[in-house]
Amino acid sequence: MKAFLFITMMFFASNIFSQVVYSCQYKSDADVKVYVAKYKSDADLVVYKCQYKSDASGNQGLWYFAEYKSDAKKKIFFVDYKSDADLVIYFSDYKSDAGWIKKEKQHLMY
């Protein structure tokens, strides 16, 4: 029984901070406005797009894009100008690159 409770709690704890995001069509629907940088050095966060929802754990730049708004932890809107953004990201092709460059912005994705 204790093992079952422990496993259940760990499952829910990992999903609380998972980075499942939904790309909104309108700025007003979004929790966070995001700008995609051309260079890694310009970013606050390096993001790796996960293929599976279960891979997007923690607040470490591993994002899974949900098909439905209700499935997402955070709703984001991609802006055209860096000055309009709350968060600047860079998409990496490598999972090992994912992570925060400017940790002071981590609170935006909790």
C-alpha positions as CSV (number, residue, x, y, z in Angstrom):
1,M,0.0,0.0,0.0
2,K,2.8,2.4,0.9
3,A,4.6,1.7,-2.4
4,F,1.4,2.4,-4.3
5,L,0.9,5.7,-2.5
6,F,4.6,6.7,-3.1
7,I,4.4,5.9,-6.9
8,T,1.1,7.7,-7.2
9,M,2.5,10.8,-5.4
10,M,5.6,10.8,-7.6
11,F,3.5,10.6,-10.8
12,F,1.4,13.6,-9.8
13,A,4.5,15.5,-8.6
14,S,6.2,15.1,-11.9
15,N,3.1,16.3,-13.8
16,I,2.7,19.4,-11.6
17,F,5.9,20.9,-13.1
18,S,5.8,19.4,-16.5
19,Q,6.3,21.7,-19.5
20,V,3.3,20.9,-21.6
21,V,2.6,24.0,-23.6
22,Y,-0.1,25.2,-25.9
23,S,0.5,27.7,-28.7
24,C,-2.3,30.2,-28.6
25,Q,-3.7,32.0,-31.5
26,Y,-4.3,35.3,-29.6
27,K,-2.0,37.2,-27.3
28,S,-4.7,37.8,-24.8
29,D,-5.2,34.0,-24.2
30,A,-1.5,33.4,-23.3
31,D,0.1,33.1,-19.9
32,V,3.6,33.9,-21.4
33,K,4.6,35.8,-24.6
34,V,7.6,34.1,-26.3
35,Y,10.1,35.3,-28.8
36,V,12.2,32.8,-30.7
37,A,15.8,33.9,-31.0
38,K,18.1,33.1,-33.9
39,Y,21.1,32.5,-31.7
40,K,21.4,30.5,-28.5
41,S,23.3,33.4,-26.8
42,D,20.3,35.7,-27.1
43,A,18.0,33.3,-25.3
44,D,16.7,33.1,-21.7
45,L,15.8,29.4,-22.2
46,V,17.0,26.8,-24.6
47,V,14.0,24.6,-25.5
48,Y,13.9,21.0,-26.9
49,K,10.6,19.9,-28.4
50,C,9.7,16.5,-27.0
51,Q,8.0,14.0,-29.1
52,Y,6.1,12.5,-26.1
53,K,4.3,14.2,-23.3
54,S,6.0,12.0,-20.7
55,D,9.4,13.3,-21.7
56,A,8.5,16.9,-20.8
57,S,9.3,16.8,-17.2
58,G,10.5,19.6,-14.9
59,N,11.1,23.2,-15.6
60,Q,14.2,22.6,-17.7
61,G,13.3,23.5,-21.3
62,L,11.8,20.1,-22.3
63,W,8.5,21.2,-24.0
64,Y,5.7,19.1,-25.3
65,F,3.2,21.0,-27.5
66,A,-0.3,20.0,-26.6
67,E,-3.0,19.8,-29.3
68,Y,-5.6,21.2,-26.9
69,K,-5.5,24.2,-24.6
70,S,-7.0,22.2,-21.7
71,D,-4.1,19.7,-21.8
72,A,-1.4,22.3,-21.3
73,K,0.2,23.6,-18.2
74,K,1.1,26.9,-19.9
75,K,-0.4,28.8,-22.8
76,I,2.2,30.7,-24.9
77,F,1.9,33.2,-27.7
78,F,4.8,33.6,-30.1
79,V,5.5,37.3,-30.8
80,D,7.3,38.9,-33.7
81,Y,9.5,41.3,-31.7
82,K,11.8,40.6,-28.8
83,S,10.7,43.7,-27.0
84,D,7.1,42.3,-26.8
85,A,8.2,39.1,-25.2
86,D,8.2,37.9,-21.6
87,L,10.6,35.1,-22.4
88,V,13.2,34.6,-25.2
89,I,13.8,31.0,-26.3
90,Y,16.0,29.2,-28.7
91,F,15.0,25.8,-30.1
92,S,17.7,23.2,-30.0
93,D,17.8,19.9,-31.9
94,Y,19.5,18.3,-28.9
95,K,17.8,17.3,-25.7
96,S,21.1,17.8,-23.8
97,D,21.2,21.5,-24.7
98,A,17.8,22.3,-23.0
99,G,18.0,24.5,-19.9
100,W,17.8,27.9,-18.4
101,I,20.4,30.5,-19.4
102,K,18.8,33.3,-17.3
103,K,17.4,31.6,-14.2
104,E,15.7,34.7,-13.0
105,K,13.0,34.1,-15.6
106,Q,12.3,30.5,-14.4
107,H,9.2,31.6,-12.6
108,L,7.4,32.4,-15.9
109,M,7.1,28.7,-16.6
110,Y,6.0,27.4,-13.2
